[in-house]
């Protein structure tokens, strides 16, 4: 199925949860953390701990929300169409390479620096447009922590002799000659291996 623009944007924002967490940590006023246990109103506490709480906490909360929406979207894409895998190449570094350069590039970012903030927004908008147009937006690096694996696959449909190729995400370890079920999110396949105990039923 095709991912609508809004859902695509939500998935993309969710993939930058690590960046938002780093920026949140950089926004902490560590000189005030020592007095965090003093009696004070919650609002006053937040203002003391964070330099720009309205930005750092809001952006972090948005990224957390978007990431969990991404997980829900993946769960809704239930694999149903049978395929026979002829080749499977596991790509362990591809998802990490998607995010790490951007995280490292903005380690010195500060919400108080308006120019850097606008530059970051423009940069991420371009990255989003590229990934959305290429159909690769679902390749979320955080999915590794939830057991998802990225594969480059060659496969054929039952009764067909023609080989097809594509990229897939799976929680299963995929090997050549595995029988699988798949569904598609834009240009990415969501794949599950058919277990022998299920075949025997």
Buried (B, 14 or more C-beta within 10 A) or exposed (E): EEBEEEBBBBBBBBBBBBBBBBBBEBBBEEEBEEEEEEEEEEEEBEBBBBBBBEBBBEBBEBBBBBBEBBBEBBEEBEBEEBBBBBBBEEEEEBBEEBBEEBBEEBEEBBBEEEEBBEEBEEEBEEBBEEBBEEBBBBBBBBBEEEEBBBBBBBBBEEEEEEEEEBBBBBBBEBEEEBBBBBBBBBBBBBBBBBEEEEEEE
